[in-house]
Structure formats: C-alpha cells, structure tokens
Amino acid sequence: MRHLLIAAGSVLLAFAPFAAPARPAAGGDRTERLLRQLADAPGPSGFEEPVRAIMVREMKPFADRISYDGMGSVIAQQGSSGPRIMLDAHMDELGGMVRRVTSGGFLSMQMLGGWLDQALPDQRWVILGSKGPVKAVTGIRDVHVTPPAERATVFPRDSLFLDIGAHNAAEVKAMGVEPGDPVVPDAPFEVLNGTGRYLGKAWDDRVGCAVVVEALRRLAKAGHPNQLFVAATTQEEIGLRGAHTAAEVIKPDIGIAIEGGITGDSPGRNPEETQAVLGGGPGIFLYDTSALPNRRMVALTEQVAADLHIPLQRDLVQGYGDDSAEIQKSNGGVPTVNLVVPVRYTHAHNGVMDRADFDRMVDLVVAMIQRIDARTAAHLRDFTPGPAQP
Ligand SMILES: [Zn+2]
C-alpha cells in the first residue's frame, strides 16, 4: 500500500501476556450464541440482509405479525390493543463500499458511517462480492521507509486501498468484486479470556438487536398491556433513515430506542466526554446531539430501574445521534428515551461489551413495557400545565 502511515495517538491494548486465551465453551448459552451470531453477521448500512434474516428468525415465534417498511426495517408486532410502543434497535453497522478498482488490482473504499481515519489502516475486512466473501486488508506504510516526521501522522482515509491479493483489475473482477460491493470489518466474536466481556464488531447496534429479541421473547410469556412494535431498523449510521420510515408505518404513542453506548473508563479519558463505565449497568441518555428525551420517560425509566435495583448510568454525550430522534419527531410528536448498553471502542473493528449490562438492560426494558399502560401512556403524553402555584 503506497501512501499509508502508522496511525498517531495512543492505542489501548489489553495484554494477556502468558496465559493462552480460554477458548469459549461450546457456544455459551442462548443469549451468548445470539450475540455472537448478530455480531458476526455482515450488514453495513443499506446491506442489512444477513441481520434481517436473523432478526426475523428470532422474533417470528414471539410475534403476532412480522412486517417491513419500504426501507427494509423489520417490524414485529405483539399485542393488539393498548398504547402503541415502538421498541427500536438498528441492524446496520459501520462499513464501506468498494468505490474504484485500480489497474493494479487495489480497491478504494467509500466509508459508510462515522469512522475515525486512524481506525482504518492495517485492518482485515470482508467484501461481500457476487461470488461470496472476499478477504481484504487495508495496508499500512512500512516504518522503515516512513520519514521520522511522518511517523505520528494519521493517514487520511482517501489514501487507503483494500488489498485482496489480486495482481490486476481482471483478477478482481474474476473474484466477483466490483464497485458498489459492501465491505465490513473482519473481527470475529470472542469471549474475552473467560470474562463476561464479549469482544466483537458491530456492538453498535447488534447489542440492541439482541436486547429487543430477548425482550420480545420474555414479554410473550410475561404479557403486557400494550401493542408492542419491535422495529429492527436500517441505515441508522448514515442518518437514522430506517427509523424515520419505520416510525411512519408504526405511528407510535411511545418510543424506546436501544443502542450501544460509549464508555469513558479506559485510562487517560476526559470525564467530560462520557461518564459511563463498562459493567456499570444500562445507560440513559439525557442529552445527545440528535435528541432530548421526554422528561416523564426519563422519570419512568429511573423509577423502574430503582424498583428493580438496577444501576442506571446517566449520560450526556456530544457527537452522537440515535433512532429516538426520528421516532420522537413522528406521528405528531412522541415521548421517547434512548437507553444504551455501554460499549468500549465503538465504530471500530473491536468493541467490548459486558454481559451483566446486557442482562440488566433486558430486565429494565421488559419491566418498562409492562409498566406502561393506557393511563401511563396518557400521562407521558400530557403537557397540560398543572394548577397554578399560589
Ligand atoms: Zn448505533
């Protein structure tokens, strides 16, 4: 690769110096297997088919009806009377598309979603070509020939090329790769050294996809007084597009988005960025760039969490958008909240989530949907001023 430099900045690595990593037990429990399948499924924005297949397979047994919006979002309905609750998670992940094939057989890449340039060099990728998956690598400039002044420079994304081992453009074509093909990180799921922490790509927002599947499963048995619409949406990472169209179809009274959060607990981070820690419990966003939550929805979330003794991490994050922003602007205005499972290193090949956070999030969401009924929903949507104070 011709124009690549070593990325600048401190890179955090978890060293396990001596012990070989424990191999995960054969697949773990049902939840772990679901998280593994969802994380490993390739589905960048606009190419969510493999994730959609998993979501339909998992939700169908617990839904009265499965439908789709015209952008590919899956809508699983459970219950036929009561307030219309939209429970949302997005299926798409960060990725890219093949943009151009050079005569020498390299490929330039159009990125999809919010990548840091420094996350891109020296990574393995999979191109979903017409003849099946094709392995690729973004190279990196050799240190030996990099001038000292350039060794701490972040190399811009437009100077990167995918290398698939081809000698020329004809070989690229023969492999079934052409401009427009989707590209995803190649970063398989691992249980991190026997801990309850899971390493994988795409926790944003496959962790949310798994939360809504588990919630739907539990609510099928436990019951609730609502029309629940679980929406697995498309194209969130490039502008919340599927949530917009799914909300148009669902016409929700109440909206709950489930997302991968971010964490500030690795060394050297500015606490003003985020206060959330991995393993500290589910998070509730009180502010992000795209949305303010409904204050009564916040109070309801806090009350349910307190009743269940679930720690709730309150967070305000700049430079973050989520599907609740589109839901709350639909149907004449909808009370919403964005709840997050904390994730380290989002929008990159290798993220880390904590299973205990996941389990507590499912408990919280199930209890919230059971707590909301016609009276509660009316209260959440009531903006009539109270009696004047003397
Ligand atoms: Zn997301």
Residues whose N, C-alpha, C, O or C-beta is under 5 A from the ligand:
A	BS01	ZN	D204 D205
